[in-house]
Each structure stands twice: as C-alpha cells, then as structure tokens.
Amino acid sequence: MNFEKTLRQTVEEHGLMAKKALGQNFLLDQNITDKIIRLSLEKQGIKNFKNFNVLEIGPGPGGLTRAILKAIPKKLILIEMDKRCVQIMEELNTQTSIEMQIINDDALKVEFSAFNLDNFQIISNLPYNISVPLLTKWLINVEKIDAMTLMFQKEVADRICAPIKTKNYGRLSVLSQLVCNVDRLLTLNPECFVPAPKIQSTVLLFKPLIQRPSQELLQKVEKLTLEAFSQRRKMIRQSLKNIPDIEKKCLHANIALTARAEEITPEQYLMLAQRL
C-alpha cells in the first residue's frame, strides 16, 4: 500500500508539534511501526488482520495506522482526541479501500459496546498519561477482545510482567496475569520518538486466556488488590483487616496472615475474591 506523503512530510505540513498535555510522543520511523505490527502478527501466528476488526487509540500522525492498514484489517476504528490528528486520519482514509471509522473523543469515555463488533484487536502507542486506566478497563472487559498490542513506558511494562516477591509486582501484574498471556515484543529507546521522552518504551502483546475469571470476579480482584498494595509494606491481616472474617478467607486461599501483598500469587488473590 502506497501513501501520498511520508510521516515526516505529513507532520511538517500540519505543523504537528506533540502536546505534552495529551501524553503525545510521536513515532515517526515507519520501519519501527512496521516492525511492531510484523512482530505482533508473527507472535499470534497469523499473516494479516483480514479476519479482525482493529481499534487504534491515539493514532497521532498515523505511523502505526499505516502499518495496520498494510496488514488489511476488516475495519479500522480510530479514537483520537487531537483534532489536528483527526484531519490527518481523514486524509489517510481517502487513500485506502479499507473501511475506517474516525472518532474524535476521549478513549476513556468510549465504550466498546457502541461498536457492536466481535473478533477485534486493540493496537496502540498508548498516551502515557492514560495507559494504566485504559489497560485496567480493557482487562476487566476483555470478552470480545482477541488480542492487544500496546506500547507502555518500560517501567509500566515491567510492572505488568513482574513475578511475585519483586518490587514491580502489583495490581497491574495480578490483573494482567489472571486475564492474559503477556509477551514482550520489543523495547524502544527515547530517540525513536518525537519529542524524545526521558524513558524507554516497551511493546507488549496480550492474548486473553481461554479460561479466565468473570468480569464480576475481576472487579472484586481489582478492589482487593487496591487495598492490599496501597499498604504493601504491611502484613495482609492488617492491610485487609476491613474484610469480614479475613482470617478464614485467607486460610481457604492458603495465604499466611503474615504475608505481604507482593507475596500473594494472582491465583490466591482470585481465590480470596471468590469468598467476598
């Protein structure tokens, strides 16, 4: 698929300076954006997105968007707050035969049910300032999601993948690992972005597990881990003392009352949530 202008030409033509308030750091190297999509497809064992609808959050000037379009999705839905970037997406729409839906809105406010789609994937260089609440929302509402290819600050990616008994292990680790298999695809240095952030970024692939907790249970796990990890230095009998009969519930889940939040496995948090 050929595009009329390069990414850099598009950015210069629109005077598109990244806005810190929107958490924008643009990825303008098309080789890198193509690589992200290629690695995601390879890890999933598929050649393209022809059997999937794709949702992209915050496309910006359209680097990942172009790479997604090359992989021929059934439909591409774009959610973008910045009206300058919406104009770029509208121009891109005239250059492809693939159906595109462009939504000028806040991704935190958009509900998937409005699209009425099955078999869809989410792909995004996530705005840093909303990456955690967005991921949490998607993990709890993962029923129709086939896969997610998402870029985070490396420290957030480390928290998502962290094993128990480590300083990075926390709420995101528990929720992510209960719901999905998570693979690291690649890590990018700050120089890859415009403007260059002060940190590295990591792309993760999330594949929802076939056997996973219900939405109701995940909401309980989320509340439980919020309490436990907000006082992570305290023993669980203290941090969860507001839960009735916490001693019996911990016994059922094989959790020592002297354990601290980072010493409890995702499965044990789930067993505890089942007793609430």
Buried (B, 14 or more C-beta within 10 A) or exposed (E): EEBEBEBBEBBEEBEBEBEEEBBBBBBBBBEBBBBBBBBBBEBBEBEEBEEBBBBBBBBBBBBBBBBBBBBBBBBBBBBBBBEBBBBBBEBBBEBBEBEBBBBBEEBEEBEBEEBEBEEBBBBBBBBBEBBBEBBBBBBBBBEBBBBBBBBBBBEBBBBBBBEBEEEBBBBBBBBBBBBBEBBBBEEBEEEBBBEEBEBBBBBBBBBBEEEBBEEEBBEBBBEBBEBBBEBBEBBBBEBBEEBEEBEEBBEBBEBEEEBBBBBBBBEBBBBBBBBE
